Amino acid sequence: MKLLKPMLFASLLLSGVAAHASDTGAGTVHNVYIMESGVVLFHLTGSRTSLPACGTYFPTRWAFDSTTPAGQAKLSFLMTVYASQKPIGIHGTSTCPNWADTETVSYLMTAD
């Protein structure tokens, strides 16, 4: 059992990670699209770290599913900051399950 944790840690270090989640600096929301499926697409003016391999569209665009309770909370937050033009930051998931060419939002945060 004592060796299990170090072995697991070593295997994680050696495995490598193919994609990295993006982050943005403070920016404002613009161009909000709410699709028929409930997917929300929007752009943020803040500077962004490198995109994951699946994020092949605009580097300023993000996506999330608004049909879940977590997605509804994100949509409420997003529309509030959009209306007030308050700056926010974003952390991505490094994946694009909601819209094939757009990274999915992990979380949003105020940046004021």
Short mmCIF file of the C-alpha atoms (twelve columns), coordinates in Angstrom:
data_MODEL
# 
_entry.id   MODEL 
# 
loop_
_atom_site.group_PDB 
_atom_site.id 
_atom_site.type_symbol 
_atom_site.label_atom_id 
_atom_site.label_alt_id 
_atom_site.label_comp_id 
_atom_site.label_asym_id 
_atom_site.label_seq_id 
_atom_site.Cartn_x 
_atom_site.Cartn_y 
_atom_site.Cartn_z 
_atom_site.pdbx_PDB_model_num 
ATOM 1   C CA . MET A 1   0.000   0.000  0.000   1 
ATOM 2   C CA . LYS A 2   2.898   2.371  0.714   1 
ATOM 3   C CA . LEU A 3   4.120   2.015  -2.860  1 
ATOM 4   C CA . LEU A 4   0.716   2.502  -4.461  1 
ATOM 5   C CA . LYS A 5   0.606   6.299  -4.132  1 
ATOM 6   C CA . PRO A 6   4.135   6.920  -5.449  1 
ATOM 7   C CA . MET A 7   3.534   4.502  -8.341  1 
ATOM 8   C CA . LEU A 8   0.252   6.199  -9.226  1 
ATOM 9   C CA . PHE A 9   1.880   9.632  -9.076  1 
ATOM 10  C CA . ALA A 10  4.786   8.480  -11.265 1 
ATOM 11  C CA . SER A 11  2.429   6.955  -13.839 1 
ATOM 12  C CA . LEU A 12  0.474   10.206 -14.046 1 
ATOM 13  C CA . LEU A 13  3.657   12.184 -14.590 1 
ATOM 14  C CA . LEU A 14  4.880   9.847  -17.300 1 
ATOM 15  C CA . SER A 15  1.562   9.530  -19.119 1 
ATOM 16  C CA . GLY A 16  1.533   13.103 -20.430 1 
ATOM 17  C CA . VAL A 17  -1.548  15.122 -21.190 1 
ATOM 18  C CA . ALA A 18  -2.695  15.618 -24.768 1 
ATOM 19  C CA . ALA A 19  -4.836  18.698 -24.181 1 
ATOM 20  C CA . HIS A 20  -4.676  21.605 -21.791 1 
ATOM 21  C CA . ALA A 21  -7.563  23.648 -20.508 1 
ATOM 22  C CA . SER A 22  -7.605  27.279 -21.542 1 
ATOM 23  C CA . ASP A 23  -7.913  30.249 -19.225 1 
ATOM 24  C CA . THR A 24  -8.763  33.844 -20.006 1 
ATOM 25  C CA . GLY A 25  -7.791  37.097 -18.464 1 
ATOM 26  C CA . ALA A 26  -10.515 39.565 -17.550 1 
ATOM 27  C CA . GLY A 27  -12.792 40.384 -20.448 1 
ATOM 28  C CA . THR A 28  -16.359 41.224 -21.349 1 
ATOM 29  C CA . VAL A 29  -18.979 38.968 -22.913 1 
ATOM 30  C CA . HIS A 30  -20.311 39.605 -26.417 1 
ATOM 31  C CA . ASN A 31  -22.100 37.709 -29.210 1 
ATOM 32  C CA . VAL A 32  -24.217 35.351 -27.092 1 
ATOM 33  C CA . TYR A 33  -25.959 32.559 -29.046 1 
ATOM 34  C CA . ILE A 34  -28.459 30.187 -27.442 1 
ATOM 35  C CA . MET A 35  -28.959 27.217 -29.730 1 
ATOM 36  C CA . GLU A 36  -32.099 25.088 -30.072 1 
ATOM 37  C CA . SER A 37  -30.335 22.234 -28.258 1 
ATOM 38  C CA . GLY A 38  -29.683 24.445 -25.223 1 
ATOM 39  C CA . VAL A 39  -25.995 24.919 -25.992 1 
ATOM 40  C CA . VAL A 40  -24.831 28.463 -25.300 1 
ATOM 41  C CA . LEU A 41  -22.026 29.927 -27.403 1 
ATOM 42  C CA . PHE A 42  -20.435 33.272 -26.546 1 
ATOM 43  C CA . HIS A 43  -17.273 35.287 -27.022 1 
ATOM 44  C CA . LEU A 44  -15.044 36.946 -24.416 1 
ATOM 45  C CA . THR A 45  -12.676 39.853 -25.091 1 
ATOM 46  C CA . GLY A 46  -10.015 38.728 -22.581 1 
ATOM 47  C CA . SER A 47  -6.685  37.273 -23.678 1 
ATOM 48  C CA . ARG A 48  -6.626  33.473 -23.713 1 
ATOM 49  C CA . THR A 49  -3.999  30.824 -23.139 1 
ATOM 50  C CA . SER A 50  -3.515  28.182 -25.827 1 
ATOM 51  C CA . LEU A 51  -6.555  26.347 -27.137 1 
ATOM 52  C CA . PRO A 52  -7.060  22.589 -26.855 1 
ATOM 53  C CA . ALA A 53  -6.770  20.640 -30.120 1 
ATOM 54  C CA . CYS A 54  -10.552 20.553 -30.565 1 
ATOM 55  C CA . GLY A 55  -10.907 24.353 -30.245 1 
ATOM 56  C CA . THR A 56  -10.512 25.131 -33.925 1 
ATOM 57  C CA . TYR A 57  -13.020 27.955 -34.347 1 
ATOM 58  C CA . PHE A 58  -12.574 31.485 -32.935 1 
ATOM 59  C CA . PRO A 59  -10.136 31.584 -30.020 1 
ATOM 60  C CA . THR A 60  -12.519 33.978 -28.260 1 
ATOM 61  C CA . ARG A 61  -15.526 31.603 -28.326 1 
ATOM 62  C CA . TRP A 62  -16.701 29.341 -25.493 1 
ATOM 63  C CA . ALA A 63  -19.588 26.886 -25.055 1 
ATOM 64  C CA . PHE A 64  -21.656 25.183 -22.358 1 
ATOM 65  C CA . ASP A 65  -24.893 23.199 -22.018 1 
ATOM 66  C CA . SER A 66  -27.653 25.283 -20.428 1 
ATOM 67  C CA . THR A 67  -30.065 22.336 -20.006 1 
ATOM 68  C CA . THR A 68  -28.481 21.165 -16.738 1 
ATOM 69  C CA . PRO A 69  -28.798 22.892 -13.342 1 
ATOM 70  C CA . ALA A 70  -25.101 23.861 -13.523 1 
ATOM 71  C CA . GLY A 71  -25.581 25.170 -17.055 1 
ATOM 72  C CA . GLN A 72  -28.591 27.217 -15.984 1 
ATOM 73  C CA . ALA A 73  -26.490 28.786 -13.226 1 
ATOM 74  C CA . LYS A 74  -23.765 29.587 -15.795 1 
ATOM 75  C CA . LEU A 75  -26.359 31.123 -18.136 1 
ATOM 76  C CA . SER A 76  -27.797 33.278 -15.360 1 
ATOM 77  C CA . PHE A 77  -24.317 34.491 -14.425 1 
ATOM 78  C CA . LEU A 78  -23.384 35.052 -18.066 1 
ATOM 79  C CA . MET A 79  -26.467 37.140 -18.861 1 
ATOM 80  C CA . THR A 80  -26.018 39.193 -15.694 1 
ATOM 81  C CA . VAL A 81  -22.425 40.104 -16.535 1 
ATOM 82  C CA . TYR A 82  -23.375 40.657 -20.178 1 
ATOM 83  C CA . ALA A 83  -26.087 43.147 -19.193 1 
ATOM 84  C CA . SER A 84  -23.795 44.972 -16.772 1 
ATOM 85  C CA . GLN A 85  -20.647 44.636 -18.962 1 
ATOM 86  C CA . LYS A 86  -18.682 43.516 -15.890 1 
ATOM 87  C CA . PRO A 87  -15.390 41.733 -16.624 1 
ATOM 88  C CA . ILE A 88  -15.123 37.990 -16.030 1 
ATOM 89  C CA . GLY A 89  -12.538 35.243 -16.375 1 
ATOM 90  C CA . ILE A 90  -13.059 31.698 -17.635 1 
ATOM 91  C CA . HIS A 91  -11.422 28.324 -17.089 1 
ATOM 92  C CA . GLY A 92  -12.074 25.671 -19.726 1 
ATOM 93  C CA . THR A 93  -12.345 21.895 -19.656 1 
ATOM 94  C CA . SER A 94  -9.874  21.251 -22.534 1 
ATOM 95  C CA . THR A 95  -12.680 19.381 -24.330 1 
ATOM 96  C CA . CYS A 96  -15.393 20.273 -26.835 1 
ATOM 97  C CA . PRO A 97  -18.392 17.996 -26.071 1 
ATOM 98  C CA . ASN A 98  -21.059 20.697 -26.402 1 
ATOM 99  C CA . TRP A 99  -19.933 22.212 -29.706 1 
ATOM 100 C CA . ALA A 100 -17.359 20.305 -31.759 1 
ATOM 101 C CA . ASP A 101 -14.990 23.221 -32.454 1 
ATOM 102 C CA . THR A 102 -15.433 25.237 -29.238 1 
ATOM 103 C CA . GLU A 103 -13.980 24.563 -25.781 1 
ATOM 104 C CA . THR A 104 -16.493 23.975 -22.999 1 
ATOM 105 C CA . VAL A 105 -16.516 26.228 -19.934 1 
ATOM 106 C CA . SER A 106 -15.558 24.587 -16.669 1 
ATOM 107 C CA . TYR A 107 -16.236 27.688 -14.589 1 
ATOM 108 C CA . LEU A 108 -16.762 31.436 -14.841 1 
ATOM 109 C CA . MET A 109 -15.559 33.967 -12.267 1 
ATOM 110 C CA . THR A 110 -15.883 37.673 -11.605 1 
ATOM 111 C CA . ALA A 111 -12.766 39.671 -12.399 1 
ATOM 112 C CA . ASP A 112 -13.372 43.053 -10.829 1 
# 
